Structure formats: structure tokens, C-alpha cells
């Protein structure tokens, strides 16, 4: 499905092309690889204040709200269960200059990514054609930082070192003019990365640079930790959400959650949703509510549920071959790549899957298998099966193949199907304590 970008895109340093179904405006200025961070024109960036009614009708709540546009705001947490949509605002940094190997333009990739994220947030969209997207990203600004002389990277971009790539340099006062968000309280000065997050001007940073080099890895963030009552723990942040990002001078020290995503013009949009999916899985490390209620969904409880020697199939090796197999849909057996004690288990089917393992995957990244396997993806938390358990159905790649065509690469079709299976807007699932299950999508921005 085609989802128009929700907000106007400000492109700093390059002009923007628009897809036919987009409604966007653009501004241009010069803040690319030269010494001068801003030139004629310019942009002060968005205000971060989205309507509380948005396009959903009078009285319907949409975040970001003027009363609390920043990540983890009291307004967001107070109105979590009432939200009909979230429209997080994104800053995009376009850095790497590799036109010969790009498979798509950045404009096209952004449109595809926004569409894929929206599609994946349509609760049970595979069975409800009227299901509406809950997650509608709004691109606030694209900053073109590519070297004007054609070098792979501009000379000011942090280098790759043996210990890692220092993302903290993007958060300094020296880097702030390149972001081009003027400080309304100090004319001629610019807001730092932390300040634009803390003011709710943006809610997420996307970096278009080479995958795995001079970039964060997939999705790595600085996330506020919460207690069991969903109250923030003062000063306690998790910086190892998908591995730990490299910040030796500890400059990623924002007072709100700071989400960072790698996007890659050399790959399809499914790789972006794949990367973000790891952030969703790891929220349990910061939010106890999800530790309790999402472990079964992502099949992170295989040790306690089935007695496996490892808690999840992520323990499987990456070499060619099989880690598990399914002689029957509800029967799973270990194979050569399983690193722990062998198993031969019937009654398989609780939960859904995770980013690397679809419901029927036999090895890492085995997204396109026709092997049938049982899962409760489509009934998670509903208690609609025998004895009040979640009903079990059969999954094969046929259930996600149409999504693969729309959002290709890196298992993009499975990621959309998995997202539509997670408890989302207007779900009827029950939490582990029997209370109505909260929509999981707002937790991304706690």
C-alpha cells in the first residue's frame, strides 16, 4: 500500500523529488560538505507540535502533541491507550556518496520505508482490509551532507576506528550548525542533536551511510529505562539496544530516549524495517511490561516453555545448514547448527517469531520457506483456543509473500506480517495479568 509522507520534507543541500502520491513541500539551502554550514534560504526545522486530532477526526488523539511532543513525555504515557495514531518526526542525514551502486534514490527509499512501517502497524491487516496504520512516520528534514567533490564521505564525518564509529560527534555543538535547526531563543545559534530531541522537534534520527561502516549498526539507541509501573527511572538509560553504540566521550547524553536507525540506499526497504525490528525486540530490556508480555510473542522463552538449553533460536549458528526442522507443523527437532543440548519436541506453536526467525524458519534469515509450522501469531493474547490458550494456525511464507513484493529485502514481508500480529491499535488481547493489553507501538517512543 502506498502511504504518503505525512509532513513536509525540508531538504537541506539538495532538491527533493516527490512521488505522485506525496503531498510535500521543500526548501533548499547549502549545508553540505563545505565549511559553511548554511547559506541562502535555510530552514529552522519543524516545531515538533502535531495536532492532537490529526486527520483522524475531531477528538481523536495523535502524538506528537503540543502538550508533550518529546519522546517519553508525560502526555504520551498518560494517553497511551487512547492514541489512534503516532506520527513521529524524523531527521535524515544523507552522508555516503556511492551513486554507482545505489539501487534507489533517497527520496524513493524514504517513501518506501514510511509505507513499510505503516503497513506493519496495521493490526491484523492481513485479515482486516480496513485496518488503518498506527505508525505514520513524518520526515521533518533531509540534510544532504555528502561531499560536493564526490568523495565517499565528507571530511568532517567521523572515521571508522578499530574500536568503532564515534556517533557522539554528531551530538556536539560543533556539529549542530550542519543540522541547521536555529535556536529560536538565541538568533544565529543552532540547536544540538540532544536539544532537538529534548524539545520534541524530532523523535528519531535516520542515517543514510554505508551499512556497517561509519554508521550506527542497524538500530542502536539511548533509551530511558522504566519501572514496573511504567514510570521513568531517573537518569537510567540503556545504550545497548542492539549491541552498544560507540560513544567514548559519552556525548549521547540526552535527557530523553534517542532513537537512531541505519538506512541503506543499496538495499530494499525491508532492511530498514528489519533493523528497526531489533529495536522493538530489545524494548524488553528497558520496559518491564514488555519483558513480561512480549517474550512469548518473540519466542524468547524457549528455555522455560519447552526446556531448551537456550532461550531463543538466536543462539543458532550462521553457517550454511539447518538449526531446527519441522517434521510436522507442531513438531520441532534440533539440527546441526543448534549449539546446545539436542531436543525433539512436540506441541510446538506458542508465540510468533522474531526478526531473524519467521514462525517456520529453520535457520538464521530463513524467511522464504514453504515448510509449515505452527504459531499463535494471529491469535496472540486472544485466548481463543482450547482451554483459553491462544489459537494455533499454520504459517508458511505464502502468508507474507505479498508483503515481500511490496517491501522487499531482508525478510521485509515477514517483518510486516509479524508487526501486524503484535498487539496494536484496538487489539482485544489480554496481558499476562488478565488486563487489556496495551498497544505495543507507542512504547517505541517511551
C-alpha positions in Angstrom: 0.0 0.0 0.0 1.3 3.5 -0.8 1.4 5.8 2.2 2.1 9.5 1.6 4.7 11.2 3.7 2.8 12.8 6.5 4.8 16.1 6.9 6.5 18.5 4.6 10.1 17.5 3.9 12.8 20.1 4.2 15.8 19.2 2.1 18.9 21.0 3.1 21.6 20.9 0.4 19.6 19.1 -2.3 16.3 19.4 -4.1 13.6 16.8 -3.3 11.7 14.8 -5.9 8.2 13.8 -4.8 6.3 10.7 -5.6 2.9 11.1 -7.3 1.0 10.3 -4.1 3.0 12.5 -1.8 1.9 15.9 -0.6 5.2 17.6 0.3 6.9 21.0 0.2 10.7 21.5 0.1 13.2 24.1 0.9 16.8 24.2 -0.1 19.9 25.6 1.4 23.6 24.8 1.5 24.9 22.8 4.4 26.7 20.0 2.7 30.4 19.2 2.7 31.7 22.7 2.6 33.0 24.8 5.5 29.9 26.9 5.6 27.0 25.0 7.3 24.2 27.2 6.0 23.7 29.5 3.1 20.9 31.3 1.4 17.4 30.1 2.2 17.8 27.7 5.1 15.3 26.2 7.4 14.7 26.3 11.1 13.2 22.8 11.1 9.8 21.7 12.3 8.1 22.8 15.5 7.5 19.2 16.7 3.9 20.1 17.5 1.5 17.8 15.8 -2.2 18.2 16.2 -4.0 16.2 18.8 -6.7 15.4 16.3 -4.6 15.0 13.2 -6.5 13.6 10.2 -8.4 11.0 12.2 -11.4 13.1 13.2 -12.4 15.5 16.0 -11.3 14.4 19.4 -9.1 11.6 18.3 -5.7 11.7 19.9 -2.5 11.7 17.8 1.1 12.0 19.1 3.3 14.1 18.9 1.1 16.5 20.8 1.9 20.2 21.5 1.4 19.2 25.2 4.2 16.7 25.0 6.0 16.2 21.7 9.2 14.7 23.1 9.9 11.0 23.4 8.7 9.6 26.7 6.7 12.7 27.5 4.1 12.5 30.4 1.4 13.3 27.8 2.4 10.3 25.7 2.4 8.0 28.7 -0.9 9.3 30.1 -2.7 9.0 26.7 -1.0 5.8 25.6 -4.2 3.7 25.5 -6.3 6.5 23.8 -4.0 7.2 20.8 -5.3 6.4 17.4 -2.0 7.1 15.6 1.5 8.2 16.2 3.4 10.4 13.7 7.0 10.5 15.0 9.2 13.1 13.3 12.4 12.0 11.7 15.7 13.8 10.8 17.5 12.2 7.9 21.2 12.6 7.4 22.3 11.7 3.8 26.1 11.1 4.0 27.6 8.5 1.8 28.3 9.2 -1.9 28.1 6.0 -3.9 25.8 6.7 -6.8 27.1 3.9 -9.0 25.8 1.2 -6.6 22.6 2.8 -5.3 19.6 0.8 -6.1 17.2 3.6 -5.4 17.2 7.3 -4.7 16.9 8.5 -1.1 13.5 10.1 -1.9 12.2 6.8 -3.1 13.7 4.9 -0.2 12.1 7.2 2.3 8.7 6.9 0.7 9.1 3.1 0.7 10.2 3.0 4.3 7.4 5.1 5.6 5.0 2.9 3.7 6.5 -0.3 5.1 6.5 0.9 8.7 2.8 2.0 8.3 1.8 -1.3 6.7 3.4 -3.3 9.5 1.5 -1.3 12.1 -2.0 -2.3 10.7 -3.2 -4.6 13.5 -4.3 -7.9 11.8 -4.2 -6.1 8.4 -3.7 -9.5 6.7 -7.3 -10.4 7.7 -8.9 -6.9 8.1 -8.7 -4.8 4.9 -10.0 -1.8 6.8 -7.2 -1.9 9.4 -5.5 1.6 9.5 -1.8 2.3 10.0 -0.9 3.3 13.6 2.7 4.3 12.9 3.0 7.0 10.3 6.5 8.5 10.2 6.8 12.1 9.2 10.1 13.2 7.6 10.9 16.5 9.2 14.1 17.3 7.3 16.7 15.6 5.0 20.1 17.1 5.4 22.5 16.4 2.5 26.0 16.1 3.9 27.5 14.3 1.0 30.9 15.6 -0.2 30.3 18.0 -3.1 33.5 16.8 -4.7 32.4 13.2 -4.9 34.4 11.7 -2.1 32.9 8.7 -0.4 32.4 10.7 2.8 32.8 14.4 3.7 36.0 15.1 5.6 34.1 16.1 8.8 32.2 12.8 9.1 33.6 10.7 12.0 36.0 8.0 10.8 35.8 4.3 11.4 38.3 3.2 14.0 39.4 -0.2 15.3 37.1 0.3 18.3 34.1 1.7 16.4 32.5 4.7 14.8 32.0 7.6 17.2 28.3 8.6 16.9 28.9 11.1 19.7 30.5 13.6 17.3 27.0 14.2 15.8 25.8 15.4 19.2 28.4 18.1 19.7 27.9 21.9 19.5 30.4 21.9 16.6 28.2 19.6 14.6 25.0 21.5 15.4 25.2 24.1 12.5 25.2 21.2 10.0 21.8 20.1 11.3 20.5 23.6 10.6 17.9 23.9 13.4 18.3 27.5 14.5 17.7 28.2 18.2 14.6 30.4 18.4 15.9 31.7 21.8 19.4 32.6 20.5 19.4 34.0 17.0 22.4 32.9 15.0 23.0 29.8 17.1 21.9 26.3 16.4 20.3 23.5 18.5 22.4 20.4 19.2 21.1 16.9 18.4 20.1 16.4 22.0 18.3 19.7 22.1 16.2 18.9 19.0 15.3 15.5 20.6 14.6 17.0 24.0 12.3 19.7 22.5 10.3 17.1 20.5 11.3 18.7 17.2 12.4 15.2 16.1 11.7 11.8 17.6 14.1 9.7 15.6 17.4 10.0 13.6 17.9 8.1 10.3 21.5 8.0 9.0 21.9 7.1 5.3 25.5 5.9 5.2 27.3 2.7 4.3 25.9 -0.2 6.2 28.2 -1.5 9.0 30.8 1.2 8.4 30.8 4.8 9.7 27.3 4.4 10.8 25.3 3.0 13.8 24.6 -0.7 13.4 21.0 -1.3 12.2 19.2 0.4 15.2 21.1 1.5 18.2 19.6 3.9 20.7 19.9 5.7 24.0 16.7 4.6 25.8 15.1 5.6 29.0 14.5 2.7 31.4 11.1 2.3 33.2 9.9 0.6 36.3 7.1 -1.9 36.5 4.6 0.9 36.8 5.8 2.4 33.5 7.4 5.4 35.4 10.8 6.5 34.1 13.8 5.7 36.3 15.6 9.0 36.7 19.0 9.1 35.0 18.8 5.4 33.9 19.3 4.8 30.2 20.0 1.7 28.2 22.7 2.2 25.5 23.0 -1.4 24.3 19.7 -1.9 22.5 21.1 -3.9 19.5 24.7 -4.1 20.6 26.2 -1.0 22.1 27.0 2.1 20.0 30.4 3.6 20.3 30.5 6.9 22.2 33.8 7.1 24.0 33.3 10.7 25.2 29.7 10.0 26.4 28.2 12.8 24.3 24.9 10.9 23.6 23.6 12.1 26.9 20.1 13.4 26.0 17.5 13.5 28.8 15.0 11.7 26.6 15.2 8.5 24.6 17.2 9.0 21.4 16.4 6.5 18.6 18.9 6.1 15.8 18.3 4.0 12.6 20.7 3.0 9.8 19.1 3.2 6.4 20.8 1.9 3.2 20.2 3.1 -0.4 21.9 -0.1 -1.6 19.2 -2.3 -0.1 15.4 -2.5 -0.2 13.0 -1.1 2.4 12.7 -4.4 4.2 16.2 -3.9 5.5 15.1 -0.7 7.3 12.1 -2.5 8.9 14.4 -5.4 9.8 16.8 -3.1 11.6 14.0 -1.3 13.4 12.5 -4.7 14.4 15.6 -5.4 16.5 14.8 -2.2 18.5 11.3 -3.4 19.1 12.5 -6.8 20.3 15.0 -5.2 22.7 12.5 -2.8 24.3 12.0 -5.5 26.9 15.4 -4.6 28.3 14.1 -1.1 29.1 10.4 -1.6 29.7 9.4 -4.5 32.2 5.8 -4.5 30.8 7.2 -5.9 27.5 9.6 -8.2 29.3 6.5 -9.9 30.8 4.1 -9.6 27.8 6.3 -9.9 24.7 8.8 -12.7 25.5 6.4 -15.4 24.4 5.5 -13.5 21.2 9.1 -13.2 20.1 9.8 -16.7 21.3 12.4 -15.6 23.8 11.2 -18.1 26.4 12.1 -21.4 24.8 14.1 -22.5 27.9 11.3 -22.0 30.3 8.4 -23.0 28.0 10.0 -26.0 26.3 13.1 -26.8 28.3 15.5 -25.9 25.6 19.1 -25.2 26.7 18.9 -21.7 25.1 16.2 -19.1 25.5 15.7 -18.4 21.7 16.7 -19.6 18.2 19.0 -16.6 18.0 21.6 -19.0 19.6 21.7 -20.8 16.2 24.9 -20.5 14.2 25.1 -18.6 10.9 26.9 -21.2 8.9 25.0 -22.9 5.9 22.7 -25.7 7.0 19.8 -26.1 9.4 19.5 -25.3 13.1 16.0 -26.8 13.5 13.5 -28.6 11.4 9.7 -29.3 11.5 8.8 -33.0 10.7 5.2 -31.9 11.4 3.9 -28.4 11.9 3.7 -28.8 15.7 7.0 -30.9 16.0 10.4 -29.2 16.1 13.7 -31.0 16.3 17.2 -29.6 16.6 19.7 -29.9 13.8 23.5 -29.4 13.4 23.6 -25.7 13.9 21.8 -25.8 17.3 24.6 -25.1 19.9 23.0 -26.6 23.0 21.5 -29.9 24.1 19.6 -31.6 21.3 15.8 -31.6 21.5 12.8 -33.3 19.9 9.7 -31.5 20.9 6.0 -31.9 20.1 3.3 -29.3 21.0 5.3 -26.5 19.2 3.3 -23.4 18.3 3.1 -20.9 21.2 4.2 -17.4 20.2 5.1 -16.0 16.8 8.7 -15.3 15.9 11.3 -12.6 15.8 13.4 -10.6 13.3 15.7 -13.4 12.3 13.3 -16.3 12.7 9.9 -16.3 11.0 7.4 -18.7 12.5 8.7 -21.5 10.4 12.4 -20.6 10.0 14.9 -23.4 10.2 18.0 -21.3 10.3 19.0 -17.6 10.6 17.3 -15.5 7.9 15.2 -18.4 6.6 12.3 -16.1 5.6 11.1 -17.8 2.4 10.4 -21.4 3.4 7.3 -23.3 2.5 7.8 -25.6 5.4 4.6 -25.5 7.5 5.0 -24.7 11.2 2.5 -23.9 14.0 2.3 -20.5 15.6 -0.1 -18.3 17.5 0.9 -15.1 15.6 -2.7 -14.4 14.5 -4.2 -15.0 18.0 -1.5 -13.7 20.3 -3.0 -12.8 23.6 -6.6 -13.5 22.5 -7.1 -16.8 24.4 -9.4 -18.0 21.6 -8.1 -21.6 21.6 -8.9 -24.7 23.6 -8.7 -24.1 27.4 -8.3 -20.4 26.9 -4.9 -20.8 25.2 -4.2 -18.7 22.1 -5.4 -20.5 18.9 -2.7 -22.0 16.8 -2.6 -21.8 13.0 -0.2 -22.9 10.3 2.4 -20.4 8.9 4.3 -20.7 5.7 5.9 -18.0 3.6 2.7 -17.8 1.5 1.2 -15.7 4.3 3.9 -13.0 3.8 4.8 -13.3 0.1 2.6 -10.4 -1.0 4.2 -8.1 1.6 7.6 -9.2 0.3 6.7 -7.9 -3.1 5.7 -4.6 -1.7 8.5 -4.2 0.9 11.4 -6.4 -0.3 14.8 -7.4 1.1 16.0 -8.6 4.5 12.7 -10.5 5.2 10.6 -7.4 4.8 7.4 -9.4 4.1 7.8 -11.4 7.3 8.6 -8.2 9.3 5.3 -6.7 8.1 3.3 -9.8 8.9 5.0 -10.0 12.4 4.2 -6.3 13.0 0.5 -6.8 12.1 0.4 -9.7 14.6 1.8 -7.7 17.5 -0.9 -6.3 19.8 -1.6 -2.9 18.2 -4.4 -0.3 18.0 -7.8 -1.5 19.1 -6.5 -5.0 19.9 -8.6 -7.3 22.1 -5.6 -9.2 23.6 -5.1 -9.7 27.3 -1.9 -9.0 29.2 -0.3 -11.7 31.4 -2.2 -10.3 34.4 -5.5 -10.5 32.6 -5.9 -6.8 32.0 -6.4 -5.4 28.5 -3.1 -5.5 26.5 -1.6 -2.1 25.8 -0.9 -1.2 22.2 2.9 -2.0 21.8 3.7 0.6 19.2 3.8 3.7 21.4 6.5 2.0 23.6 8.9 2.7 20.7 8.9 6.3 21.8 8.9 6.0 25.5 
